[in-house]
Amino acid sequence: MKKIGSFLLAVAFAMASPVRQMSGWVQLLVLTAVIAAFVLPNPRTYTSGRVTTAGINKEAWEDHIEENLFPDNDFMSGMMDESEFVNYLTVHTPNAGNVPTIVVDPAFPLNGGNGLAVGQRTDTTVDWNIHVFTGSEPFVITNAEEVQLSYDKMSSVLYDFEMVLQETVADWSIINIAPTGTATLPSNILGGATNNNILRSSGITNNDLEDVRKTAAYTLGATGNRLNFTLYDLRQAKKLADKQRWGKKDRHMLMSADAADQIVNDLIITKYRQDANNVYDSATGDIDRLMGFKIWVRSNTCVYNNVELPVVKAYGAATATDDNEAIIFWQKGCVAKASGDIKIYEQLDSPKDLGDVYNALVRAGASKKRSSELGVGAIVQTAAI
């Protein structure tokens, strides 16, 4: 009855005097439009017990999504891969004890005829844990989204899971291989002294001790100025590695984009211009090797606090105004990583969430391989006035 009434009202409107004065085909269009407006159902109402969309049931979507961006984690290839241990809780890496002491031209009879004293080498282990990394909350993709969105949201969500897990494992690994500057060297290296493997940025530019440069702090939350990273600092890193007898091959160095920019700036000024041509590709902006180190550049590395002997800050620690970024360097045989496959969890048609639920998990870990911290070092920013 409502439709009949609407139809009669539409016809009456169409027969009104202003409409009758129009040409025949115009009258037909007006009559059709008016009837449709009165007779067709309102899309913002409920009909036949079904929910109809509120006039927005069709939207145009591009067939792709602009994915989130993540840092480059290729530097992980510069670590020993011990992923065969990833399914264990703790990895025990044996460390040999002190080397034998050598005597030249011993006096006979030995020890007054009592012979040499017998010693025993005490070995130790470096124990490092495999950690579980997973999403803090699963993602749900509702059936409505599956129907209405033309891009593949499930693939995008899983891509984000994979990349965030890789980023987090890499961030965690950098912190776990970062040096403390407090370990004890073996007796045959520098007399078993404290391993002073934390250097500080000098700002010494162009190898000129009188030309010291600084830059505003750039780590999140940091304020004030920091002395620049320069080639002079990289030379100190090489000297430390040489004196501690690191292997010449497979030396690696990881720096942030900001630190790399300071190094490049030092390279391209007059004294090092020829060196810049050898190691710096101006077409790509990449640095290949410097001072015997394979150079890796990432958006960020790790942060140390500003005590006298700086301490690396834990993953997720709050930022501070006196934070200092670090360049980390190592020899491949002296650090280890372990990482398993990323496992995807899926629950289809969840009645609780009215959609498909996804999460992901990976087991991973990283560590220095020696309790002496041989083969690992850092150059930490120095605060400047």
Secondary structure, DSSP 4 states (H G I P E B T S, - for coil): -HHHHHHHHHHHHHTSHHHHTS-HHHHHHHHHHHHHHHHSPPTTS-BTTBPPPSS-S-----SS---------GGGGGSEE-GGGTTSSEEEEEE--PPPP--SS--SSGGGGT-PPP-----EEEEEEPEEEE-SS-EEEEHHHHHH--S-HHHHHHHHHHHHHHHHHHHHHHHHHS--S--B--TTSGGG-B---EEE---B-TT-TT-B-EEE--STT--SEEEPP-HHHHHHHHHHHHHTT--SSSEEEEEEHHHHHHHHHHHHSGGGHHHHHHHEETTTTEE-EETTEEEEEES--EEE--SSS--BPPTTPPP-TT-EEEEEEEEGGGEEEEE-PPEEEEEEEETTTTEEEEEEEEEEEEEES-TT-TTEEEEE--EE-
